[in-house]
Amino acid sequence: MNAAFAKLPAPPYYAVIFSSQRTLAAEAEYAATAEHLFELVRGQPGFLGAESTRGADGFGITVAYFDSEENIARWRQHAEHAVARERGKSEWYSHVELRIAKVERAYTPPIRPKG
Amino acid sequence: MNAAFAKLPAPPYYAVIFSSQRTLAAEAEYAATAEHLFELVRGQPGFLGAESTRGADGFGITVAYFDSEENIARWRQHAEHAVARERGKSEWYSHVELRIAKVERAYTPPIRPKG
């Protein structure tokens, strides 16, 4: 297991599934903001963990996990998060989708490397 | 919007969130199997759409959407899917996480490009 995986408690908990297509704009600024927001969210009430990746085509998926919908709403209201969302809409993304889900079951399937 | 985004009906529906770390093994075989499974799942009962991406570090997230937990279970039982899972556990992945969630709300935030 590596650091890309979130270590989460047993369900139930909530997932914010954020899919996004990056524009080619402002890579350095985008990367710095994303890193800063990740530091911020780690200190938010009810934040459980997150996983994120983006392919060479600029399509990315981030899943952030929280203990409750109330704490998802609280993070949404965070001032720096709100500013970053506006920048995202005007410059960093060409399309985004956001889905809020309740995680009901979770498994870590066993890996069995061949001899 | 590009083809990487799933076009989904209004919630509620179910999400299978699959996070995986690829090994360096068998890239051509892995890619061919992944493409074949994607073709298969598109024909499964209750399949609504999927989004998937993987970064240069080999960490990937795939989210597949279904109309019900019953149809998620049916896809899990598909013979070719089961064979591919076993290959994944023995060769393609070094770690995986699987989470089943009920999507309760979904948004397409408006993108507002600057002049």
gemmi code that builds the backbone of each chain (N, CA, C; Angstrom):
import gemmi

chains = {
    "A": [
        ("MET", (0.848, -1.193, 0.000), (0.000, 0.000, 0.000), (0.884, 1.242, 0.000)),
        ("ASN", (0.539, 2.212, -0.810), (1.344, 3.431, -0.843), (0.510, 4.631, -0.411)),
        ("ALA", (1.156, 5.792, -0.393), (0.517, 6.981, 0.168), (-0.648, 7.480, -0.666)),
        ("ALA", (-0.804, 7.001, -1.883), (-1.913, 7.459, -2.718), (-3.263, 6.975, -2.195)),
        ("PHE", (-3.246, 5.893, -1.407), (-4.501, 5.332, -0.891), (-4.885, 6.004, 0.417)),
        ("ALA", (-6.184, 6.272, 0.555), (-6.697, 6.826, 1.812), (-6.897, 5.702, 2.815)),
        ("LYS", (-6.489, 5.935, 4.043), (-6.786, 4.986, 5.121), (-8.060, 5.451, 5.799)),
        ("LEU", (-9.106, 4.667, 5.658), (-10.425, 5.126, 6.094), (-10.974, 4.212, 7.179)),
        ("PRO", (-11.869, 4.743, 8.011), (-12.542, 3.907, 8.999), (-13.563, 3.013, 8.305)),
        ("ALA", (-14.210, 2.174, 9.068), (-15.267, 1.340, 8.502), (-16.450, 2.218, 8.075)),
        ("PRO", (-17.140, 1.841, 6.987), (-18.332, 2.581, 6.591), (-19.406, 2.480, 7.677)),
        ("PRO", (-20.410, 3.345, 7.653), (-20.683, 4.335, 6.609), (-19.914, 5.638, 6.774)),
        ("TYR", (-19.636, 6.270, 5.619), (-19.094, 7.628, 5.558), (-19.471, 8.182, 4.186)),
        ("TYR", (-19.070, 9.409, 3.910), (-19.509, 10.060, 2.676), (-18.341, 10.321, 1.734)),
        ("ALA", (-18.630, 10.252, 0.449), (-17.631, 10.495, -0.592), (-18.072, 11.661, -1.463)),
        ("VAL", (-17.138, 12.553, -1.734), (-17.335, 13.592, -2.745), (-16.512, 13.175, -3.945)),
        ("ILE", (-17.205, 12.825, -5.025), (-16.538, 12.347, -6.235), (-16.475, 13.511, -7.219)),
        ("PHE", (-15.255, 13.972, -7.475), (-15.059, 15.169, -8.309), (-14.280, 14.764, -9.555)),
        ("SER", (-14.941, 14.842, -10.705), (-14.293, 14.536, -11.987), (-14.042, 15.846, -12.711)),
        ("SER", (-12.908, 15.969, -13.342), (-12.590, 17.247, -13.966), (-11.692, 17.073, -15.178)),
        ("GLN", (-11.919, 17.924, -16.146), (-11.035, 17.999, -17.314), (-10.248, 19.295, -17.207)),
        ("ARG", (-8.949, 19.179, -17.059), (-8.097, 20.361, -16.983), (-7.974, 21.020, -18.352)),
        ("THR", (-7.928, 22.345, -18.323), (-7.471, 23.072, -19.496), (-5.940, 22.974, -19.514)),
        ("LEU", (-5.329, 23.604, -20.457), (-3.865, 23.615, -20.486), (-3.318, 24.814, -19.713)),
        ("ALA", (-4.231, 25.587, -19.103), (-3.824, 26.870, -18.525), (-3.202, 26.728, -17.147)),
        ("ALA", (-2.223, 27.558, -16.877), (-1.788, 27.883, -15.516), (-1.395, 26.673, -14.696)),
        ("GLU", (-0.569, 25.812, -15.259), (-0.243, 24.567, -14.558), (0.421, 24.809, -13.206)),
        ("ALA", (1.394, 25.705, -13.166), (2.122, 25.902, -11.903), (1.187, 26.444, -10.825)),
        ("GLU", (0.350, 27.402, -11.196), (-0.587, 27.980, -10.239), (-1.607, 26.935, -9.789)),
        ("TYR", (-2.108, 26.163, -10.748), (-3.065, 25.109, -10.408), (-2.452, 24.116, -9.431)),
        ("ALA", (-1.250, 23.666, -9.723), (-0.606, 22.659, -8.875), (-0.374, 23.201, -7.466)),
        ("ALA", (0.049, 24.453, -7.371), (0.296, 25.043, -6.055), (-1.002, 25.167, -5.265)),
        ("THR", (-2.072, 25.574, -5.948), (-3.357, 25.712, -5.260), (-3.886, 24.358, -4.822)),
        ("ALA", (-3.769, 23.366, -5.692), (-4.249, 22.029, -5.346), (-3.521, 21.497, -4.116)),
        ("GLU", (-2.221, 21.709, -4.082), (-1.445, 21.238, -2.928), (-1.863, 21.982, -1.663)),
        ("HIS", (-2.059, 23.285, -1.785), (-2.470, 24.076, -0.626), (-3.842, 23.637, -0.120)),
        ("LEU", (-4.779, 23.421, -1.033), (-6.124, 22.979, -0.628), (-6.066, 21.611, 0.035)),
        ("PHE", (-5.180, 20.760, -0.440), (-5.088, 19.440, 0.170), (-4.582, 19.558, 1.606)),
        ("GLU", (-3.636, 20.464, 1.831), (-3.182, 20.703, 3.207), (-4.324, 21.229, 4.066)),
        ("LEU", (-5.084, 22.165, 3.509), (-6.208, 22.756, 4.247), (-7.257, 21.705, 4.612)),
        ("VAL", (-7.641, 20.888, 3.635), (-8.756, 19.972, 3.877), (-8.376, 18.934, 4.927)),
        ("ARG", (-7.090, 18.617, 4.996), (-6.662, 17.645, 6.004), (-6.934, 18.128, 7.426)),
        ("GLY", (-7.055, 19.438, 7.592), (-7.353, 19.968, 8.916), (-8.823, 20.230, 9.170)),
        ("GLN", (-9.667, 19.896, 8.198), (-11.095, 20.199, 8.333), (-11.803, 19.167, 9.216)),
        ("PRO", (-12.826, 19.623, 9.962), (-13.602, 18.684, 10.779), (-14.218, 17.594, 9.910)),
        ("GLY", (-14.036, 16.365, 10.337), (-14.704, 15.259, 9.660), (-14.040, 14.766, 8.400)),
        ("PHE", (-12.927, 15.375, 7.992), (-12.218, 14.882, 6.804), (-11.551, 13.556, 7.140)),
        ("LEU", (-11.774, 12.546, 6.302), (-11.251, 11.215, 6.583), (-10.069, 10.830, 5.702)),
        ("GLY", (-10.013, 11.396, 4.511), (-8.939, 11.037, 3.587), (-9.375, 11.355, 2.172)),
        ("ALA", (-8.441, 11.249, 1.230), (-8.759, 11.542, -0.163), (-7.844, 10.750, -1.073)),
        ("GLU", (-8.337, 10.493, -2.276), (-7.527, 9.876, -3.320), (-7.724, 10.700, -4.586)),
        ("SER", (-6.670, 10.842, -5.360), (-6.727, 11.733, -6.510), (-5.746, 11.288, -7.570)),
        ("THR", (-6.164, 11.355, -8.811), (-5.229, 11.078, -9.890), (-5.708, 11.783, -11.160)),
        ("ARG", (-4.751, 11.993, -12.066), (-5.065, 12.650, -13.340), (-4.185, 12.039, -14.412)),
        ("GLY", (-4.786, 11.724, -15.546), (-4.046, 11.122, -16.634), (-3.391, 12.157, -17.531)),
        ("ALA", (-2.618, 11.667, -18.466), (-1.888, 12.544, -19.375), (-2.826, 13.372, -20.255)),
        ("ASP", (-4.087, 12.911, -20.398), (-5.075, 13.650, -21.192), (-5.725, 14.784, -20.403)),
        ("GLY", (-5.342, 14.940, -19.123), (-5.887, 16.026, -18.322), (-7.190, 15.702, -17.612)),
        ("PHE", (-7.695, 14.475, -17.805), (-8.917, 14.072, -17.105), (-8.538, 13.513, -15.738)),
        ("GLY", (-9.169, 14.048, -14.691), (-8.816, 13.631, -13.339), (-10.019, 13.260, -12.508)),
        ("ILE", (-9.783, 12.412, -11.510), (-10.806, 12.061, -10.535), (-10.201, 12.252, -9.151)),
        ("THR", (-10.905, 12.999, -8.317), (-10.550, 13.123, -6.908), (-11.739, 12.648, -6.093)),
        ("VAL", (-11.494, 11.785, -5.125), (-12.552, 11.372, -4.203), (-12.109, 11.772, -2.800)),
        ("ALA", (-12.884, 12.641, -2.172), (-12.602, 13.068, -0.798), (-13.655, 12.465, 0.116)),
        ("TYR", (-13.201, 11.953, 1.241), (-14.099, 11.251, 2.160), (-14.274, 12.050, 3.452)),
        ("PHE", (-15.530, 12.135, 3.888), (-15.883, 12.855, 5.118), (-16.809, 11.993, 5.960)),
        ("ASP", (-16.892, 12.365, 7.230), (-17.743, 11.599, 8.146), (-19.220, 11.936, 8.003)),
        ("SER", (-19.543, 13.064, 7.393), (-20.951, 13.497, 7.360), (-21.175, 14.510, 6.253)),
        ("GLU", (-22.407, 14.638, 5.845), (-22.765, 15.661, 4.861), (-22.586, 17.066, 5.441)),
        ("GLU", (-22.778, 17.194, 6.747), (-22.598, 18.506, 7.381), (-21.158, 18.990, 7.209)),
        ("ASN", (-20.209, 18.073, 7.362), (-18.819, 18.497, 7.236), (-18.396, 18.689, 5.780)),
        ("ILE", (-19.068, 18.027, 4.860), (-18.861, 18.340, 3.433), (-19.313, 19.772, 3.161)),
        ("ALA", (-20.473, 20.127, 3.699), (-20.996, 21.483, 3.501), (-20.077, 22.521, 4.143)),
        ("ARG", (-19.522, 22.180, 5.292), (-18.618, 23.111, 5.976), (-17.366, 23.367, 5.135)),
        ("TRP", (-16.822, 22.312, 4.568), (-15.633, 22.474, 3.713), (-15.985, 23.292, 2.476)),
        ("ARG", (-17.165, 23.057, 1.936), (-17.596, 23.829, 0.780), (-17.633, 25.326, 1.076)),
        ("GLN", (-17.937, 25.644, 2.342), (-18.052, 27.056, 2.713), (-16.709, 27.693, 3.080)),
        ("HIS", (-15.660, 26.923, 3.146), (-14.347, 27.461, 3.506), (-13.943, 28.527, 2.483)),
        ("ALA", (-13.494, 29.664, 2.987), (-13.260, 30.821, 2.113), (-12.230, 30.513, 1.014)),
        ("GLU", (-11.121, 29.901, 1.378), (-10.090, 29.648, 0.355), (-10.554, 28.612, -0.657)),
        ("HIS", (-11.361, 27.657, -0.187), (-11.920, 26.669, -1.105), (-12.858, 27.346, -2.105)),
        ("ALA", (-13.651, 28.273, -1.615), (-14.590, 28.977, -2.493), (-13.849, 29.787, -3.557)),
        ("VAL", (-12.782, 30.459, -3.151), (-11.990, 31.240, -4.109), (-11.387, 30.312, -5.170)),
        ("ALA", (-10.863, 29.167, -4.723), (-10.253, 28.227, -5.674), (-11.300, 27.681, -6.632)),
        ("ARG", (-12.499, 27.399, -6.148), (-13.558, 26.905, -7.043), (-13.845, 27.902, -8.155)),
        ("GLU", (-13.878, 29.186, -7.796), (-14.158, 30.201, -8.821), (-13.030, 30.249, -9.853)),
        ("ARG", (-11.787, 30.145, -9.388), (-10.668, 30.100, -10.332), (-10.766, 28.866, -11.233)),
        ("GLY", (-11.185, 27.780, -10.624), (-11.337, 26.559, -11.405), (-12.344, 26.724, -12.519)),
        ("LYS", (-13.471, 27.342, -12.178), (-14.542, 27.515, -13.172), (-14.147, 28.472, -14.287)),
        ("SER", (-13.284, 29.439, -13.968), (-12.968, 30.452, -14.974), (-11.715, 30.108, -15.768)),
        ("GLU", (-10.894, 29.183, -15.244), (-9.596, 29.032, -15.897), (-9.054, 27.603, -15.943)),
        ("TRP", (-9.185, 26.861, -14.852), (-8.441, 25.606, -14.769), (-9.141, 24.417, -15.410)),
        ("TYR", (-10.477, 24.465, -15.462), (-11.242, 23.310, -15.935), (-12.105, 23.669, -17.133)),
        ("SER", (-12.250, 22.710, -18.038), (-13.192, 22.897, -19.152), (-14.524, 22.210, -18.856)),
        ("HIS", (-14.529, 21.257, -17.936), (-15.780, 20.614, -17.518), (-15.526, 19.899, -16.196)),
        ("VAL", (-16.515, 19.926, -15.317), (-16.406, 19.195, -14.055), (-17.751, 18.562, -13.705)),
        ("GLU", (-17.681, 17.473, -12.949), (-18.876, 16.818, -12.418), (-18.643, 16.537, -10.936)),
        ("LEU", (-19.693, 16.686, -10.149), (-19.585, 16.518, -8.709), (-20.713, 15.613, -8.245)),
        ("ARG", (-20.345, 14.559, -7.521), (-21.362, 13.624, -7.030), (-21.107, 13.335, -5.561)),
        ("ILE", (-22.155, 13.377, -4.771), (-22.062, 13.133, -3.333), (-22.709, 11.787, -3.052)),
        ("ALA", (-21.945, 10.909, -2.390), (-22.408, 9.538, -2.207), (-22.139, 9.071, -0.787)),
        ("LYS", (-22.985, 8.170, -0.336), (-22.791, 7.553, 0.977), (-22.147, 6.179, 0.776)),
        ("VAL", (-20.942, 6.024, 1.292), (-20.248, 4.742, 1.158), (-20.841, 3.764, 2.163)),
        ("GLU", (-21.344, 2.668, 1.642), (-22.047, 1.716, 2.488), (-21.197, 0.484, 2.788)),
        ("ARG", (-20.291, 0.143, 1.849), (-19.439, -1.040, 2.031), (-18.064, -0.730, 1.462)),
        ("ALA", (-17.043, -1.333, 2.041), (-15.681, -1.145, 1.540), (-14.895, -2.432, 1.750)),
        ("TYR", (-14.029, -2.716, 0.782), (-13.199, -3.922, 0.833), (-11.771, -3.570, 0.435)),
        ("THR", (-10.842, -4.304, 0.991), (-9.480, -4.300, 0.491), (-9.221, -5.710, -0.045)),
        ("PRO", (-9.446, -5.911, -1.361), (-9.266, -7.252, -1.914), (-7.816, -7.707, -1.722)),
        ("PRO", (-7.612, -8.955, -1.346), (-6.258, -9.458, -1.134), (-5.495, -9.551, -2.450)),
        ("ILE", (-4.261, -9.102, -2.420), (-3.357, -9.224, -3.567), (-2.536, -10.503, -3.363)),
        ("ARG", (-2.438, -11.284, -4.400), (-1.733, -12.573, -4.285), (-0.715, -12.692, -5.397)),
        ("PRO", (0.440, -12.064, -5.236), (1.447, -12.136, -6.305), (1.843, -13.582, -6.573)),
        ("LYS", (2.054, -13.846, -7.836), (2.512, -15.188, -8.225), (3.923, -15.411, -7.694)),
        ("GLY", (4.169, -16.686, -7.329), (5.439, -17.164, -6.840), (6.556, -16.201, -7.158)),
    ],
    "B": [
        ("MET", (-17.659, 19.329, -22.622), (-17.662, 17.982, -22.038), (-17.066, 17.003, -23.034)),
        ("ASN", (-16.246, 16.104, -22.548), (-15.649, 15.120, -23.442), (-16.077, 13.712, -23.052)),
        ("ALA", (-15.599, 12.752, -23.815), (-16.063, 11.373, -23.644), (-15.616, 10.750, -22.340)),
        ("ALA", (-14.690, 11.389, -21.630), (-14.224, 10.819, -20.366), (-15.298, 10.890, -19.282)),
        ("PHE", (-16.254, 11.799, -19.450), (-17.304, 11.972, -18.451), (-18.468, 11.033, -18.725)),
        ("ALA", (-19.005, 10.455, -17.648), (-20.190, 9.615, -17.773), (-21.432, 10.493, -17.818)),
        ("LYS", (-22.337, 10.162, -18.727), (-23.641, 10.838, -18.748), (-24.595, 9.999, -17.921)),
        ("LEU", (-25.033, 10.519, -16.809), (-25.802, 9.725, -15.854), (-27.191, 10.302, -15.665)),
        ("PRO", (-28.134, 9.445, -15.260), (-29.465, 9.945, -14.923), (-29.410, 10.667, -13.584)),
        ("ALA", (-30.541, 11.205, -13.171), (-30.606, 11.852, -11.862), (-30.434, 10.807, -10.755)),
        ("PRO", (-29.777, 11.153, -9.644), (-29.682, 10.232, -8.519), (-31.087, 9.915, -7.977)),
        ("PRO", (-31.212, 8.836, -7.207), (-30.133, 8.003, -6.680), (-29.691, 6.897, -7.639)),
        ("TYR", (-28.407, 6.532, -7.540), (-27.851, 5.365, -8.210), (-26.620, 4.955, -7.417)),
        ("TYR", (-25.939, 3.928, -7.856), (-24.823, 3.392, -7.062), (-23.491, 3.558, -7.786)),
        ("ALA", (-22.450, 3.764, -6.985), (-21.097, 3.926, -7.509), (-20.194, 2.845, -6.950)),
        ("VAL", (-19.410, 2.242, -7.821), (-18.330, 1.345, -7.407), (-17.042, 2.132, -7.601)),
        ("ILE", (-16.392, 2.469, -6.494), (-15.170, 3.276, -6.537), (-13.989, 2.321, -6.380)),
        ("PHE", (-13.219, 2.189, -7.443), (-12.114, 1.222, -7.472), (-10.797, 1.978, -7.614)),
        ("SER", (-9.984, 1.930, -6.565), (-8.664, 2.570, -6.592), (-7.617, 1.485, -6.730)),
        ("SER", (-6.601, 1.730, -7.538), (-5.624, 0.670, -7.770), (-4.245, 1.236, -8.068)),
        ("GLN", (-3.260, 0.513, -7.597), (-1.877, 0.831, -7.945), (-1.385, -0.244, -8.899)),
        ("ARG", (-1.064, 0.147, -10.114), (-0.554, -0.798, -11.105), (0.878, -1.194, -10.775)),
        ("THR", (1.179, -2.453, -11.030), (2.575, -2.860, -11.083), (3.127, -2.410, -12.442)),
        ("LEU", (4.350, -2.737, -12.728), (4.908, -2.407, -14.042), (4.683, -3.551, -15.021)),
        ("ALA", (3.988, -4.595, -14.574), (3.906, -5.827, -15.370), (2.850, -5.765, -16.461)),
        ("ALA", (3.156, -6.370, -17.597), (2.154, -6.795, -18.572), (1.263, -5.660, -19.060)),
        ("GLU", (1.870, -4.546, -19.453), (1.067, -3.379, -19.816), (0.135, -3.655, -21.000)),
        ("ALA", (0.657, -4.301, -22.039), (-0.174, -4.522, -23.231), (-1.365, -5.415, -22.904)),
        ("GLU", (-1.102, -6.488, -22.153), (-2.176, -7.403, -21.786), (-3.194, -6.699, -20.880)),
        ("TYR", (-2.678, -5.940, -19.932), (-3.571, -5.203, -19.031), (-4.466, -4.253, -19.829)),
        ("ALA", (-3.871, -3.488, -20.711), (-4.646, -2.510, -21.473), (-5.702, -3.187, -22.334)),
        ("ALA", (-5.343, -4.304, -22.941), (-6.311, -5.014, -23.785), (-7.465, -5.556, -22.943)),
        ("THR", (-7.141, -6.111, -21.768), (-8.190, -6.646, -20.903), (-9.097, -5.533, -20.394)),
        ("ALA", (-8.495, -4.419, -20.002), (-9.286, -3.302, -19.497), (-10.265, -2.809, -20.565)),
        ("GLU", (-9.777, -2.722, -21.784), (-10.644, -2.264, -22.873), (-11.772, -3.268, -23.120)),
        ("HIS", (-11.423, -4.540, -23.097), (-12.434, -5.574, -23.311), (-13.487, -5.547, -22.199)),
        ("LEU", (-13.050, -5.415, -20.947), (-14.002, -5.376, -19.837), (-14.912, -4.156, -19.942)),
        ("PHE", (-14.357, -3.052, -20.406), (-15.187, -1.861, -20.545), (-16.274, -2.087, -21.599)),
        ("GLU", (-15.919, -2.763, -22.672), (-16.937, -3.100, -23.675), (-18.000, -4.022, -23.070)),
        ("LEU", (-17.554, -5.006, -22.294), (-18.494, -5.942, -21.669), (-19.441, -5.242, -20.711)),
        ("VAL", (-18.883, -4.399, -19.839), (-19.719, -3.811, -18.786), (-20.772, -2.888, -19.389)),
        ("ARG", (-20.443, -2.298, -20.539), (-21.421, -1.414, -21.185), (-22.692, -2.158, -21.579)),
        ("GLY", (-22.599, -3.470, -21.730), (-23.773, -4.256, -22.069), (-24.469, -4.890, -20.876)),
        ("GLN", (-23.973, -4.628, -19.676), (-24.556, -5.266, -18.495), (-25.841, -4.577, -18.057)),
        ("PRO", (-26.773, -5.366, -17.488), (-28.009, -4.768, -16.973), (-27.703, -3.731, -15.895)),
        ("GLY", (-28.303, -2.573, -16.035), (-28.197, -1.569, -14.994), (-26.933, -0.743, -15.013)),
        ("PHE", (-26.022, -1.005, -15.962), (-24.808, -0.180, -16.051), (-25.182, 1.200, -16.581)),
        ("LEU", (-24.737, 2.247, -15.888), (-25.117, 3.605, -16.264), (-23.987, 4.384, -16.931)),
        ("GLY", (-22.746, 4.040, -16.585), (-21.614, 4.774, -17.129), (-20.420, 4.591, -16.220)),
        ("ALA", (-19.252, 5.068, -16.666), (-18.051, 4.920, -15.858), (-17.078, 6.034, -16.205)),
        ("GLU", (-16.231, 6.351, -15.237), (-15.137, 7.291, -15.457), (-13.873, 6.652, -14.906)),
        ("SER", (-12.761, 6.888, -15.572), (-11.539, 6.194, -15.184), (-10.328, 7.009, -15.585)),
        ("THR", (-9.338, 7.038, -14.712), (-8.091, 7.691, -15.078), (-6.953, 7.103, -14.254)),
        ("ARG", (-5.739, 7.260, -14.780), (-4.553, 6.750, -14.086), (-3.401, 7.705, -14.359)),
        ("GLY", (-2.676, 8.033, -13.307), (-1.561, 8.958, -13.447), (-0.277, 8.256, -13.839)),
        ("ALA", (0.745, 9.049, -14.095), (2.032, 8.517, -14.520), (2.668, 7.640, -13.442)),
        ("ASP", (2.249, 7.815, -12.188), (2.781, 6.992, -11.094), (2.093, 5.634, -10.993)),
        ("GLY", (1.121, 5.377, -11.873), (0.444, 4.086, -11.877), (-0.733, 3.985, -10.929)),
        ("PHE", (-1.030, 5.063, -10.209), (-2.202, 5.060, -9.330), (-3.421, 5.473, -10.134)),
        ("GLY", (-4.483, 4.660, -10.064), (-5.672, 4.935, -10.858), (-6.948, 4.884, -10.047)),
        ("ILE", (-7.949, 5.591, -10.521), (-9.292, 5.543, -9.933), (-10.271, 5.287, -11.068)),
        ("THR", (-11.110, 4.274, -10.884), (-12.231, 4.030, -11.790), (-13.504, 4.076, -10.965)),
        ("VAL", (-14.493, 4.820, -11.444), (-15.798, 4.825, -10.794), (-16.810, 4.328, -11.817)),
        ("ALA", (-17.455, 3.209, -11.498), (-18.499, 2.652, -12.371), (-19.836, 2.849, -11.691)),
        ("TYR", (-20.818, 3.255, -12.479), (-22.132, 3.588, -11.932), (-23.180, 2.584, -12.416)),
        ("PHE", (-24.004, 2.133, -11.473), (-25.072, 1.180, -11.748), (-26.372, 1.660, -11.118)),
        ("ASP", (-27.451, 1.087, -11.601), (-28.758, 1.492, -11.074), (-29.097, 0.839, -9.743)),
        ("SER", (-28.398, -0.241, -9.388), (-28.782, -0.971, -8.180), (-27.623, -1.821, -7.682)),
        ("GLU", (-27.678, -2.176, -6.430), (-26.674, -3.088, -5.870), (-26.808, -4.480, -6.481)),
        ("GLU", (-28.016, -4.852, -6.844), (-28.222, -6.163, -7.461), (-27.433, -6.260, -8.772)),
        ("ASN", (-27.460, -5.202, -9.554), (-26.743, -5.256, -10.825), (-25.232, -5.128, -10.656)),
        ("ILE", (-24.789, -4.493, -9.570), (-23.359, -4.522, -9.243), (-22.948, -5.963, -8.940)),
        ("ALA", (-23.749, -6.655, -8.159), (-23.445, -8.051, -7.815), (-23.453, -8.931, -9.063)),
        ("ARG", (-24.377, -8.661, -9.980), (-24.447, -9.454, -11.210), (-23.168, -9.270, -12.047)),
        ("TRP", (-22.708, -8.039, -12.153), (-21.475, -7.783, -12.905), (-20.283, -8.452, -12.218)),
        ("ARG", (-20.279, -8.413, -10.917), (-19.203, -9.083, -10.172), (-19.149, -10.574, -10.497)),
        ("GLN", (-20.313, -11.159, -10.770), (-20.369, -12.603, -11.033), (-20.078, -12.956, -12.492)),
        ("HIS", (-19.941, -11.963, -13.344), (-19.676, -12.234, -14.758), (-18.354, -13.014, -14.880)),
        ("ALA", (-18.376, -14.069, -15.677), (-17.232, -14.985, -15.717), (-15.937, -14.299, -16.159)),
        ("GLU", (-15.995, -13.507, -17.213), (-14.772, -12.861, -17.691), (-14.263, -11.817, -16.696)),
        ("HIS", (-15.197, -11.167, -16.011), (-14.816, -10.200, -14.991), (-14.086, -10.909, -13.844)),
        ("ALA", (-14.597, -12.070, -13.471), (-13.984, -12.831, -12.373), (-12.567, -13.273, -12.748)),
        ("VAL", (-12.391, -13.722, -13.983), (-11.060, -14.134, -14.433), (-10.099, -12.941, -14.406)),
        ("ALA", (-10.574, -11.796, -14.887), (-9.721, -10.606, -14.911), (-9.354, -10.169, -13.492)),
        ("ARG", (-10.294, -10.277, -12.566), (-9.976, -9.908, -11.175), (-8.847, -10.759, -10.618)),
        ("GLU", (-8.884, -12.032, -10.943), (-7.819, -12.914, -10.440), (-6.469, -12.552, -11.047)),
        ("ARG", (-6.462, -12.243, -12.343), (-5.214, -11.790, -12.963), (-4.740, -10.490, -12.313)),
        ("GLY", (-5.676, -9.613, -12.027), (-5.318, -8.354, -11.370), (-4.646, -8.585, -10.036)),
        ("LYS", (-5.199, -9.507, -9.261), (-4.657, -9.762, -7.921), (-3.288, -10.421, -7.977)),
        ("SER", (-3.046, -11.200, -9.038), (-1.786, -11.948, -9.090), (-0.697, -11.199, -9.838)),
        ("GLU", (-1.076, -10.205, -10.644), (-0.065, -9.648, -11.535), (-0.155, -8.141, -11.779)),
        ("TRP", (-1.367, -7.619, -11.986), (-1.469, -6.250, -12.490), (-1.417, -5.180, -11.411)),
        ("TYR", (-1.837, -5.552, -10.193), (-1.950, -4.540, -9.142), (-1.095, -4.898, -7.934)),
        ("SER", (-0.549, -3.865, -7.299), (0.153, -4.089, -6.026), (-0.746, -3.794, -4.835)),
        ("HIS", (-1.802, -3.014, -5.041), (-2.780, -2.758, -3.979), (-4.049, -2.214, -4.636)),
        ("VAL", (-5.196, -2.596, -4.085), (-6.472, -2.072, -4.580), (-7.414, -1.822, -3.396)),
        ("GLU", (-8.323, -0.884, -3.609), (-9.389, -0.610, -2.636), (-10.698, -0.514, -3.399)),
        ("LEU", (-11.768, -1.031, -2.784), (-13.072, -1.064, -3.435), (-14.110, -0.528, -2.455)),
        ("ARG", (-14.884, 0.445, -2.918), (-15.905, 1.039, -2.051), (-17.207, 1.149, -2.827)),
        ("ILE", (-18.282, 0.742, -2.197), (-19.599, 0.775, -2.823), (-20.406, 1.870, -2.152)),
        ("ALA", (-20.917, 2.790, -2.967), (-21.578, 3.971, -2.408), (-22.877, 4.261, -3.145)),
        ("LYS", (-23.811, 4.848, -2.419), (-25.074, 5.290, -3.025), (-24.976, 6.780, -3.307)),
        ("VAL", (-25.043, 7.145, -4.585), (-24.962, 8.557, -4.959), (-26.314, 9.203, -4.676)),
        ("GLU", (-26.278, 10.210, -3.843), (-27.520, 10.845, -3.402), (-27.774, 12.173, -4.099)),
        ("ARG", (-26.684, 12.858, -4.483), (-26.816, 14.155, -5.147), (-25.738, 14.271, -6.207)),
        ("ALA", (-26.040, 14.997, -7.262), (-25.049, 15.214, -8.316), (-25.245, 16.601, -8.916)),
        ("TYR", (-24.125, 17.232, -9.262), (-24.147, 18.569, -9.852), (-23.196, 18.625, -11.033)),
        ("THR", (-23.537, 19.469, -11.979), (-22.594, 19.861, -13.017), (-22.332, 21.345, -12.820)),
        ("PRO", (-21.284, 21.689, -12.065), (-21.039, 23.110, -11.806), (-20.793, 23.853, -13.117)),
        ("PRO", (-21.364, 25.039, -13.250), (-21.173, 25.796, -14.493), (-19.735, 26.267, -14.632)),
        ("ILE", (-19.220, 26.132, -15.841), (-17.884, 26.635, -16.170), (-18.071, 28.004, -16.817)),
        ("ARG", (-17.273, 28.938, -16.351), (-17.418, 30.310, -16.839), (-16.074, 30.838, -17.301)),
        ("PRO", (-15.685, 30.464, -18.502), (-14.370, 30.917, -18.976), (-14.304, 32.442, -19.027)),
        ("LYS", (-13.132, 32.951, -18.668), (-12.924, 34.390, -18.764), (-12.913, 34.803, -20.219)),
        ("GLY", (-13.469, 36.016, -20.474), (-13.490, 36.612, -21.805), (-12.366, 36.079, -22.607)),
    ],
}
model = gemmi.Model(1)
for chain_id, residues in chains.items():
    chain = gemmi.Chain(chain_id)
    for i, (resn, *xyz) in enumerate(residues, 1):
        res = gemmi.Residue()
        res.name, res.seqid = resn, gemmi.SeqId(i, " ")
        for name, pos in zip(("N", "CA", "C"), xyz):
            atom = gemmi.Atom()
            atom.name, atom.element = name, gemmi.Element(name[0])
            atom.pos, atom.b_iso = gemmi.Position(*pos), 0.0
            res.add_atom(atom)
        chain.add_residue(res)
    model.add_chain(chain)
structure = gemmi.Structure()
structure.add_model(model)
structure.setup_entities()
